[in-house]
Amino acid sequence: MDMSKPSQFTPDFDEDVFVDVDNESTKSADDTSEGEVSLAKDETKRVAKFRLLLFCLLVGTAVAVSLVAYILTKRGQQEDFEGNFYSHASKVIETFETEAANKRSAIVSLSRQITSHANFANETFPFVTLPDFEMRARLTLELAEVIAIMFLPLVTRENLKEWERYSVANQQWYWEGMALQERFTGHNATTTGVEHFDNHGDSDDSEGLHLSEDVLVFRESGPDEDLVYVTDEPGPFFPCWQFTPQIPVPVVNADFRTLPESKAELDAFLANDARRNMAGPTFEFEVGSGGAVFLDLLLERWQGGGNHYDGGPLAYYYIPVYDTLDRNASLVGVLDAFIYWQTYFENVLPEQAQGVVAVLDNTCNQSFTFSIHGSDAKFVGPGDLHDSKYDEMGEFTDYGIFLQRNPEARHGDTGGCFYRLSLYPSQEMEDDYITNGPWIIALSIFGVFAFTVVVFLLYDNFVEKRQRLVMKTAKQTSDVVNKLFPEAVRERLYEADGNGTDSANKHGTRLGNSALARSSLVSADSSTTGSPLANGCSPIADEYLNCTVFFADLAGFTKWSSTRTPSEVFLLLETLYGAFDKIAKRLSIFKVETIGDCYVAVTGLPRPQEDHAVIMTKFAANCIVKMNQIINSENLLLTLGDDTSTLEMRVGMHSGPVTAGVLRGEKARFQLFGDTVNTASRMESNGQKGRMQVSQTTADLLIAAGKDRWLTAREDKVEAKGKGAMQTYWVDIVSDPSVRSSVLSSSVVESHLSGDVDFLGATFPVVEESFEEDQPSTQFQQTAPVTEGYDDELEI
């Protein structure tokens, strides 16, 4: 074989050998593999989108649930805050109203007792003294929730002297009350507090206390200053007579009409012959003053003792006393009750009620603010001092709640004040209910979700890594399976593995050009352990009626390989067979197997191909050309030796029916059986190197396809084992029989090396590729013999 012009060669040559084959028949196992990879990528994208959606859903759910929890918890706190405030406010208002009613009833009852006693004892006012006054009045104190009660009889100027004598002669009630007071409260010091007041009048040395025998008047500044004798006052007078609790202070006969805090109301009683209860304006005593000490003495003896005046407003509450119980009775005196407003809000609310603000205002343009903390109340200061941000939550009473009548119902009354109560929450109370709890709950819930998301991400990452490993292994396995089995067979294998039975192959199929099928069940010994029938699976086997089987052998390979290392042998085989595989893919040739240096392929399966003989002939011709290019490469010859160029390919082909299927077991394979396979093998073994030999059947198919010019009848008949003498044909790529298919013209070689090869009428580009990393990187040079007489009319 002549060797001439060198050409570039790469062992993994990617030659485009697209011939005149329909699109559907050009699909290959790699197309399927690429489709599966594409499907896997699509599935991966869908999983990634679903993962992102799930992640967003988890985060969104976490935010939504946390937000809902925060809103609901915050709303719950606000409702608790408002609900508890309104409950407390309602309780205070109810108590305020109830005590106002009780106060009036209790003091009116004492007033009537005085009137009843006078009528029963035939005593004439003002010269009336109620027996057991301390006992009776103490009960009234408890019912009316006032700190002191005084009886102020109405004394005129005409009976003033007589009253002064009467008041001196009837002071026994006082000493009886002091004794009873000592028994009730344990207070024994009869002179306690006297140093704060000037004593006027005679003294009772045995008792150590000076009581007035004359009516006294208060100076303008009130009881903080000295009392002075009545001189030329015109009257009438309202001197203090009986009072409770008993205290060692000389207030007997002190005229309360001269007291600034009560003058207007007492004058109103005189002017209107008052028929209603009345409340005076509020007033205060400076802590430490005589008035404050006076109140301390009263508070020490009020409700078991232990109370003290801490500042804060007071007021006088008046109930008239009449001479009879008739409707037309005349005013003969007034009961004056001391109200210490702070005590009005004590022992009303439970201990957990903190920070309720009470604002007391009246029609006399006065207002005072108190803070209620459980059972205790504290005076905050004069004026309305509540936080204005709680205005909308304010709870109010009308001005008639305290006196049980409205200002509009005065009916000519001019004195007194009407009181109203307003209640508000405070920041302190809100802080008790509105806490950071909603944030803590919301963050806790979000934290749980965040932890779940982190666990999900970690788990997803673990699953993804494992999935990648599984996919990598599956792809590697799929690649191997794709190379071993046709697509249809792979699907049936997968189905059989998945279902335990090859439902797709209940019966074998016999496929022809028209895709007709007939039964081809393969019998098996059902008693054999591990047999398909014993496992409930049918064999995967089909008969394909129209196929062409290709056998190719390297002539001289046995001798050549005996002097080469294993790596050199496999370098040559992988290079050649790799190139053949790529040609097979493009022509939709199914490679069955390689046995040593023998390459076996088939057309017409697994999908029917009407021109299977033509396609296989093109494949064989391209393989011969490709092999000549490879083995004549200069670099290959330098690597593997010059005698490598002596190798030639011997090809045999035969057409006919083929039985194909999978022999399952430890190493399952897709294999061909039948006379067609054996005959094709005989065509190869009885052929000549560098030539393609086909049987009469294949030749007939080529002739029917209009390719008779390719064929040259072999002069001698072939004696094939089991067949006898057979007429065979050589397939030549040119019309001149002297020019064999193992050579190409220099123009063809040059065209091939320049990037395009015009072979058998088909033009295809050449893609140069380098060795894989695990192959030698040597670039081989090819020399191809120059051939004249190329048949340009021979087309594929």
PAPARO-875958 format. One record per residue (C-alpha): x, y, z negated. Coordinates in steps of 0.001 Angstrom, whole numbers, padded with zeros to 6 digits, always signed. Each point is the difference from the previous one (the first is absolute). Layout:
! PAPARO-875958
X, Y, Z
...
! end
This chain:
! PAPARO-875958
+000000, +000000, +000000
+001437, +003321, +001115
+000325, +002727, -002545
+000231, +003617, +000899
-001250, +003353, -001127
-000189, +000328, -003809
-003183, +001248, -001629
-001012, +001050, -003506
-001762, -002728, -002060
-001638, -000096, -003391
-000870, -003322, -001641
-003413, +001228, -001179
-000978, +001284, +003443
-003441, +001564, +000181
-000954, -000515, +003655
-003380, +001229, +001194
-001133, -002827, +002212
-003620, +001066, +000452
-001267, -001834, +003028
-003371, +000002, +001696
-001964, -001470, -002907
-003349, +001328, -001306
+000045, +001940, -003245
-001824, -002601, -002037
+002411, -002738, +000965
+002985, +002106, -001056
-000885, -000072, -003651
+002534, -001793, -002136
+000596, -001126, -003528
+001864, +003227, -000682
-003087, +001961, +001028
-001964, -001969, -002556
+002701, +000545, -002601
+000053, +003712, +000754
-003797, +000019, -000237
+000151, -001697, -003375
+002645, +002454, -001158
-002165, +002856, +001271
-002993, -001501, -001789
+002066, -000344, -003168
+001042, +003648, +000303
-003604, +001031, +000489
-001005, -002025, -003032
+002865, +001566, -001954
-001219, +003451, +001004
-003524, -000879, -001020
+001251, -001350, -003325
+002083, +003151, -000487
-003054, +002160, +000742
-002087, -002091, -002359
+002728, +000267, -002638
+000108, +003767, +000429
-003779, +000133, -000135
-000028, -002136, -003130
+002700, +002154, -001574
-001939, +003164, +000823
-003154, -001670, -001286
+001705, -000904, -003280
+001436, +003486, -000415
-003297, +001584, +001001
-001868, -002291, -002374
+002470, +000804, -002774
-000452, +003732, +000550
-003781, -000328, +000341
-000436, -002231, -003060
+002359, +002179, -002054
-001831, +003121, +001126
-003402, -001542, -000728
+001243, -001212, -003398
+001345, +003473, -000744
-003222, +001707, +001094
-002226, -002429, -001884
+002144, +000114, -003141
+000273, +003779, +000191
-003730, +000248, +000541
-000574, -002369, -002889
+002161, +002135, -002260
-001789, +003148, +001137
-003362, -001646, -000618
+001159, -001171, -003435
+001262, +003491, -000758
-003182, +001706, +001121
-002254, -002690, -001473
+001666, +000122, -003388
-000008, +003778, -000032
-003696, +000188, +000822
-000662, -002664, -002616
+001959, +001953, -002628
-001593, +003279, +001044
-003434, -001533, -000226
+000825, -001342, -003450
+001217, +003402, -001238
-003021, +001826, +001421
-002374, -002574, -001421
+001662, +000261, -003406
+000015, +003799, +000182
-003699, +000079, +000785
-000851, -002639, -002593
+001921, +001742, -002758
-001570, +003331, +000893
-003426, -001553, -000412
+001047, -001773, -003202
+001486, +003220, -001323
-003203, +001908, +000479
-002154, -002777, -001461
+002220, -000503, -003054
+000292, +003697, -000863
-003717, +000626, +000661
-000690, -002876, -002389
+002083, +001677, -002730
-001801, +003295, +000688
-003331, -001677, -000526
+001228, -001607, -003208
+000745, +003448, -001386
-003438, +001256, +001046
-001715, -003079, -001433
+001821, +000309, -003319
-000952, +003668, -000313
-003627, -000744, +000731
-000045, -002993, -002314
+001756, +001842, -002871
-002045, +003192, +000535
+003220, +001932, +000449
+000082, +003232, +001924
+002719, +000800, +002529
+002730, +001031, -000249
+000035, -001394, -003530
+000228, -003615, +001032
+002691, -002549, -000800
-000237, -003468, +001564
+000798, -002731, -002542
+002693, -002530, +000992
+001033, +002297, +002755
+003472, -001597, +000332
-001496, -003441, +000457
-002635, +001143, +002488
+002297, +002285, +001958
+002794, -002594, +000209
-002334, -002343, +001851
-000895, +002868, +002310
+003724, +000608, +000651
+000477, -003553, +001133
-003048, +000015, +002248
+000626, +003447, +001478
+003795, -000392, +000467
+000707, +003416, -001495
+002725, +000766, -002551
-002085, +002198, -002381
-003562, +001182, -000616
-001001, +003125, -001936
-003457, +001161, -001080
-000302, +003765, +000545
-003219, +001261, -001662
-001519, +003240, +001281
+000405, +002663, -002760
-001473, +003458, +000381
+001177, +003189, -001611
-003029, -000078, -002271
+000751, -003369, -001563
+003829, +000285, +000137
+000504, +000537, -003743
-002377, -002746, -000884
+001891, -002297, +002393
+003321, +000850, -001600
-001348, -000956, -003391
-001546, -003167, +001407
+003234, -001044, +001700
+001937, +000324, -003254
-002538, -001886, -002008
-000333, -002933, +002457
+003548, -001023, +000830
-000252, -003473, -001508
-000470, -001479, +003519
+003543, +001064, +000766
+001620, -001906, -002879
-002133, -003033, +000676
+001102, +000082, +003613
+003674, +000322, -001005
-000316, -003073, -002214
-001666, -001907, +002789
+002659, +001212, +002421
+002712, -001313, -002278
-001721, -003345, -000060
-000320, -000117, +003791
+003392, +001327, +001100
+002190, -000125, -003102
+000697, +003755, +000078
+000361, +001181, -003622
+001811, +003309, +000299
-002813, +002463, -000404
+002270, +002964, +000489
+001634, -001186, +003211
-000110, +002761, +002579
-001321, +002680, -002364
+003272, +001947, +000242
-000869, +000887, +003580
-003082, +001984, -001090
-000670, +002746, -002561
-002382, -001025, -002752
-002785, +002335, -000900
-002505, -000291, -002792
+000002, -001817, -003263
+002022, -003106, -000603
-000769, -003306, -001471
+003136, -000761, -001971
-000957, -003561, -000650
-000127, -000723, +003733
+002867, +002339, +000933
-001899, +001499, +002963
-001488, +003476, +000298
-003321, +000215, +001822
-001522, +003234, +001153
-003017, +001376, -001762
-000451, +002701, +002618
-000583, -000191, +003738
+003216, +000554, +001877
+000656, +001243, +003495
+002772, -000962, +002396
+002277, +002593, +001343
+000097, +000402, +003773
+002830, -002452, +000453
-001992, -002829, -001526
+000750, -002509, -002730
+003760, +000321, +000466
-000268, +003208, -002057
-001462, +000943, -003379
-003685, +000012, -000784
-001443, +003224, -001367
-003130, +000750, -001953
-003157, +001059, +001705
-000484, +003681, -000763
-002409, +001915, +002129
-000676, -002639, +002647
-003715, +000279, +001000
-000419, -003765, +000517
-001533, -002372, +000508
+002785, -002385, -001030
+000893, -003630, +000716
+002174, -000935, -002992
+001560, -003440, -000152
-001763, -002123, -002561
+000158, -003791, +000083
+002603, -001598, +002268
+001825, -003275, +000651
+002619, -001287, -000216
+000711, +001534, -003374
+003328, +001878, +000008
+001595, +002148, -002693
-000337, +003251, +002004
-002158, +002943, -001175
-002321, +000352, +002975
-003232, -000039, -002004
-001985, +003195, +000650
+002268, +000985, +002908
-002305, +001736, +002451
+000441, -001749, +003386
-001903, +002754, +001747
+003056, +002157, -000553
+002232, -002682, +001615
+000763, +001092, +003576
-000264, -003563, +001363
-003593, -000412, -001255
-001504, +003503, -000199
-001489, +000033, +003489
-001771, -003347, -000442
-001350, +000824, -003469
-001232, +003353, +001278
-001711, -001880, +002815
-001788, -002161, -002548
-001211, +003129, -001794
-001019, +001745, +003218
-001939, -002905, +001475
-001069, -001782, -003145
+001928, -002779, +001803
-001780, -003237, +000663
+002848, -001836, +001705
+003419, -001329, -000709
+002912, +002156, +001042
+003767, -000348, +000560
+002439, +002816, -000431
+003093, +000811, +002030
+003218, -001876, -000608
+002785, +001369, -002175
+003387, -001125, -001277
+002108, +000388, -003123
+003704, +000463, +000184
+001760, -003033, -001431
+001212, +000799, -003536
-002485, +002784, -000565
-002611, +000066, -002773
-002675, -001023, +002472
+002129, -002969, +001113
+000475, -001041, -003644
-003735, +000288, -000526
-000581, -002347, +002941
+002709, -002357, -001260
-001862, -000286, -003308
-003171, -000855, +001872
+001719, -002514, +002301
+001794, -001741, -002865
-003418, -000890, -001372
-001640, -000826, +003339
-000602, -003635, +000984
+002114, -001521, -002730
+002733, +002640, +000065
+003393, +000123, +001626
-000935, +002554, +002672
+001721, +003338, +000599
-000580, +003097, +002021
+002467, +000078, +002916
-001421, +003071, +001646
-002743, +000081, +002545
-003426, +001549, +000395
-002875, -000179, -002458
-003607, +001185, +000137
-002957, +000482, -002321
-003163, -001931, +000649
-003166, +001456, -001535
-003293, -001620, -000949
-002732, +002247, -001538
-001614, -000792, -003369
-003678, +000882, -000440
-002125, +000613, -003054
-002496, -002660, +001031
-000248, -002820, +002493
-002817, +001755, +001851
+000363, +001282, +003564
-000411, +003586, -001168
+002526, -000238, -002834
+002380, +002878, -000703
+003811, -000034, +000120
+001490, -000249, -003507
+003558, -001102, +000772
+002387, -001707, +002386
+002058, -003188, -000128
+003441, +000790, +001405
+001995, -003035, +001257
+003719, +000204, +000809
+000885, -001630, +003334
+003637, -000868, +000614
-000184, -000721, +003742
+003068, -002202, +000069
-001712, -002571, -002222
-002833, -000104, +002502
+002249, -001938, +002451
+001640, -002346, -002471
-000867, -003667, -000383
-001996, +000083, +003218
+002196, -001793, +002576
+001970, -003262, -000237
+003730, +000112, -000595
+000845, -000742, +003647
-001770, +003163, +001124
+002822, +002498, +000360
+000040, +003495, +001424
-003673, +000931, +000314
-000285, +003783, +000031
-003047, +001620, -001610
-000776, +003668, +000630
-002543, +001611, -002333
-001432, +003310, +001160
-002983, +002085, -001078
-002198, +002844, +001116
+002023, +002332, -002220
+002831, -000123, +002573
+002182, -002290, -002068
+001681, -003212, +001077
+002394, -002449, -001637
+001828, -003085, +001255
+000512, -003285, -001812
+001942, -003116, +000931
-001447, -003348, -001053
+002350, -002921, -000636
-001917, -003014, -001117
-001567, +000667, -003392
+001998, +003218, -000463
-000655, +003446, +001433
+002362, +002935, +000222
-000691, +003674, +000552
+001975, +001148, +003065
-000791, +003686, -000033
-002561, +002685, +000756
-001323, +000235, +003536
-000676, -002605, +002691
+003386, -001726, +000311
-000914, -003073, +002026
+001963, -000887, +003165
-001850, +001564, +002922
+000798, -002933, +002318
-002565, -002007, -001919
-002795, +002529, +000516
-001923, -002351, +002259
-000007, -002687, -002681
-001362, +002284, -002701
-003001, -001127, -002022
-002185, +002744, -001503
-002901, +000490, -002347
-002397, +002922, +000007
-000035, +002679, -002665
-002999, -001496, -001710
+001673, -003250, -001072
+001170, +001192, -003415
-002990, +001961, -001250
-002476, -002289, +001792
-001393, +003034, +001851
+001107, +002107, +002943
+001013, +003686, -000120
-003038, +000812, +002155
-002224, -001148, -002895
+001189, +002662, -002492
-003433, +001623, -000169
+001397, +003228, -001356
+002875, -001532, -001991
+003061, +002146, +000410
+002638, -001610, -002199
+002153, -003070, +000273
+001841, -001785, +002807
-000928, -002933, +002207
+002719, -002565, +000503
+000901, -002153, +002994
+002491, -002867, +000289
+002163, -000732, +003058
+002237, -003044, +000327
+002948, -000604, +002364
+002702, -002597, +000409
+003626, +000979, -000403
+003264, -000944, +001651
+000795, -002067, -003053
-003169, -002018, +000459
+000599, -000396, +003732
+003539, -001223, -000659
-001413, -002724, -002235
-002018, -001367, +002923
+001787, +001158, +003151
+003358, -001761, -000235
+002625, -001373, +002351
-001806, -003324, -000063
-001333, +000280, +003596
+003505, +000665, +001321
+001401, -002893, -001999
-002735, -002339, +001221
+000346, +001187, +003602
+003790, -000311, -000070
-000265, -003407, -001656
-002364, -001218, +002704
+002208, +001488, +002679
+002985, -001632, -001676
-001726, -003384, +000114
-000768, +000498, +003666
+003531, +001261, +000623
+001371, -003086, -001710
-002317, -002109, +002153
+001207, +001814, +003103
+003639, -000537, -001007
-000679, -003674, -000636
-001809, -000150, +003330
+002927, +001653, +001775
+002504, -002291, -001671
-002112, -003031, +000794
-000589, +001246, +003523
+003722, +000560, +000425
+000659, -003516, -001250
-002673, -001423, +002306
+001310, +002054, +002908
+003533, -001257, -000538
-001294, -003522, -000270
-002166, +000579, +003057
+002986, +001277, +001935
+001903, -003103, -000979
-002955, -002184, +000948
-000463, +001901, +003253
+003673, -000265, +000786
-000072, -003713, -000661
-003272, -000332, +001899
+001406, +001930, +002935
+003105, -002106, +000055
-002166, -003091, -000170
-002350, +001438, +002603
+002899, +000761, +002301
+001165, -003569, -000271
-003528, -001343, +000502
-000575, +002358, +002934
+003044, -001412, +001688
-000973, -003587, -000692
-003720, +000037, +000739
-002329, +001681, +002503
-002499, +002514, -001321
-003028, -002270, +000302
+001847, -002780, -001788
+001130, +002372, -002735
-003578, +001063, -000642
-001101, -003604, -000313
+002890, -000784, -002305
-000885, +002923, -002251
-003649, -001002, +000012
+000862, -003587, -000820
+002236, +001130, -002868
-002681, +002337, -001285
-003009, -002291, +000216
+001515, -003437, -000392
-001505, -000965, +003315
+000698, +001031, +003549
-003491, +001175, +000759
+001248, +001643, +003146
+001176, -003368, +001238
-002773, -002391, -000951
+000820, -001366, +003399
+003026, +000603, +002198
-000342, +002121, +003112
+000932, -000695, +003562
+000699, +003309, +001704
+000278, +000638, +003696
-000013, +003008, +002223
-003732, +000373, -000720
+000520, -000476, -003781
-002108, -003160, +000012
+000561, -002293, -002977
-000486, -003626, -000764
+000448, -002065, -003169
+003532, -000961, -000803
-000143, -001289, -003533
+003232, -001530, -001089
-000467, -003104, -002110
+001853, -000365, -003242
+000316, -002725, -002573
-002434, +001196, -002671
+001476, -002398, -002465
+003373, +001633, +000254
+000715, +002184, -002977
+000329, +003652, +000977
-001494, -000520, +003465
-002161, +002817, +001441
-003175, -002057, -000230
+000769, -001019, -003557
+000383, +003721, -000818
-003236, +000905, +001762
+001786, +001748, +002908
-000222, -000773, +003715
+003220, +000036, +002038
+000736, +003119, +002001
+000392, -001330, +003534
-001248, +001060, +003426
+000409, -001133, +003591
+000816, +002735, +002485
-000818, -001109, +003559
+002031, +002507, +002005
+003524, +000591, -001242
+003512, +000188, +001353
+002780, -001370, -002216
+003526, +001373, +000270
+003166, -001865, -001044
+003399, +001674, +000303
+003353, -001475, -000920
+003509, +001446, +000006
+002079, -002146, +002292
+003466, -000585, -001453
-001031, +001183, -003461
+000918, -003240, -001814
+003573, +000096, +001256
+000282, +003738, -000545
-001359, -000090, -003549
+002337, -002783, -001058
+002887, +002479, +000094
-001816, +002885, -001708
-000665, +000921, -003589
-003608, -000086, -001263
-000162, +003786, -000085
+001121, +000205, +003630
-002540, -002599, +001035
-002814, +001852, -001745
+001208, +003327, +001317
-000460, -001246, +003547
-003337, -001717, -000664
-001488, +002906, -001913
+001086, +002409, +002703
-001461, -002077, +002817
-003163, -001129, -001723
-000597, +003466, -001459
+000026, +001394, +003530
-002287, -002816, +001189
-002411, +000698, -002876
-000373, +003625, +001014
-000707, -000966, +003581
-002526, -002542, -001275
-001783, +002593, -002075
-000465, +002306, +002923
-001281, -002706, +002254
-002284, -001480, -002649
+001987, -003232, +000007
-000407, -002154, -003096
+003335, -001236, -001253
-000464, -003425, -001543
+003422, -000761, -001414
+003698, -000358, +000620
+001648, -003361, -000458
+003724, +000485, +000055
+000734, +001716, +003294
-003404, -000891, +001409
-002626, +002800, +000223
-003652, -001083, +000232
-002840, +002344, +000993
-003506, -000250, +001375
-002632, +002131, +001749
-003754, -000505, -000016
-000311, -000143, -003756
-001186, +001011, -002451
-001966, +002240, +002390
-000792, -001273, +003483
+002090, +001555, +002817
-001237, -000584, +003564
+003468, +000704, +001501
+001935, -001912, -002646
+002308, -001641, +002556
+000936, +003335, +001618
+000630, +001623, -003388
+002218, -002869, -001122
+001976, +000131, +003272
+000629, +003712, -000488
+001095, -000718, -003559
+002439, -002695, +001136
+001490, +002234, +002710
+000458, +002881, -002435
+001632, -002297, -002564
+002521, -001254, +002581
+000850, +003580, +000997
+000272, +001036, -003614
+002256, -002907, -000893
+002342, +000805, +002894
+000241, +003575, -001229
+000786, -001076, -003552
+002537, -002793, +000563
+001978, +002059, +002526
+000420, +002922, -002396
+003658, +000862, -000422
-000268, +000448, -003738
-001853, -003287, -000389
+002688, -001778, +001979
+002666, +001612, -002193
-001851, -001113, -003125
-001148, -003476, +001011
+002544, -000885, +002690
+000112, +000082, +003776
-001535, -003450, +000331
-003265, +001475, -001343
-000681, +001257, +003518
-000191, -003573, +001224
-003224, -000573, -001912
-003097, -000065, +002136
-003680, -000507, -000701
-001939, -002952, +001333
-003751, +000550, +000147
-002893, -002415, +000473
-003753, +000766, +000091
-003173, -001989, +000351
-003664, +000977, -000161
-002959, -001880, -001409
-002023, -000643, -003154
+001748, +000297, -003373
-001021, -001107, -003461
+001182, +002602, -002515
-000451, +000241, -003732
+001514, +000351, -003418
+001620, -002914, -001767
-000622, +001089, -003575
+002300, -001125, -002741
+003127, +001179, -001725
+001190, +001748, +003180
-003062, +000623, +002137
+000650, +000717, +003670
-001977, +000767, +003110
+000862, -002693, +002519
-000915, -001154, +003498
-000872, -003550, +000975
-000938, -001775, +003165
+001185, -001100, +003386
+000431, +003567, +001204
+002622, +000608, -002674
+001857, -003185, +000837
-000075, +000742, +003734
+001322, +003524, -000543
+002838, -001453, -002029
+000745, -002408, +002904
+000028, +002979, +002420
+002659, +001646, -002126
+002147, -003073, -000664
-000009, -001005, +003678
+000629, +003493, +001270
+003184, +001819, +000947
+001773, +002691, -001944
-000830, +003515, +000971
-003203, -001080, +001698
-003704, -000260, -000759
-001742, -003286, +000790
-003780, -000315, +000002
-002367, -002892, +000480
-002430, -000458, +002872
-002838, +001174, -002255
+001755, +003268, -000831
+001016, +000484, +003609
-003621, -000402, +001081
-001029, +002725, -002429
+002712, +002347, +001328
-001059, -000706, +003572
-003618, +000691, -000939
+001164, +003321, -001463
+001745, +000907, +003289
+003534, -000597, -001282
+000916, -002818, +002392
+003031, +001952, +001236
+001587, -000507, -003394
-000029, -003788, +000392
+002472, -002372, +001630
-000802, -003691, -000054
+002682, -002135, -001499
+001438, -002343, +002579
+000232, -002975, -002292
-002762, -001148, -002244
+000455, -000069, -003732
-000256, -003267, -001851
-001741, +000976, -003239
-000366, -002468, -002840
-003556, -001242, -000121
-000847, +001950, +003151
+001964, -001573, +002742
+001117, +002016, +003039
-001249, +003568, -000057
+000111, +002719, +002602
+001348, +003167, -001619
+000845, +003515, +001170
+002696, +002540, -000546
-001090, +003523, -000728
+002322, +002474, +001735
-000051, +003760, -000576
+001083, +000754, +003586
-001045, -001468, +003332
+003527, -001124, +000939
+000484, -003399, -001665
+003760, +000598, -000151
-000503, +002805, -002462
-000965, -001408, -003412
-001998, +001626, -002736
+003018, +000245, -002238
+001413, +002976, +001918
-001092, +003544, +000715
+001176, +002521, +002514
+002361, +002675, -001165
-002737, +002525, +000573
-002266, -001868, -002394
+002716, -000187, -002661
+000881, +003643, +000404
-003682, +000896, -000202
-000353, -002076, -003127
+003011, +001583, -001663
-001164, +003457, +000943
-003270, -000529, -001840
-002460, -001567, +002490
-000103, -003503, +001485
-001981, -000814, +003105
-000428, -003691, -000349
-002379, -002037, +002094
-001858, +003141, +000960
-000512, +001183, -003592
+001801, +003088, -001256
+000709, +000158, -003729
+002110, +002318, -002179
+002908, -001210, -002046
+000255, +000966, -003683
+003395, -000433, -001477
+000135, -001101, -003614
+002854, -000724, -002367
+000564, -003037, -002142
-001740, -000275, -003330
+002203, +000680, -003010
+000526, -003676, -000685
+001188, -000675, +003596
+003373, +000832, +001498
+000188, +003529, +001247
+002054, -000847, +003069
-001428, +001329, +003253
+000220, -002596, +002721
+000669, +000791, +003631
-001797, -001947, +002737
+001218, -000834, +003487
-002534, -001153, +002539
+000805, -001472, +003407
-000768, +002090, +002997
-002639, -001568, +002197
-001080, +000893, +003484
-003306, -000704, +001627
-002355, +000928, -002873
-003584, -000589, +001150
-001715, +003328, -000392
-003250, -001518, +001187
-000197, -002431, -002939
-002339, +001676, -002480
-001505, -000921, -003337
! end
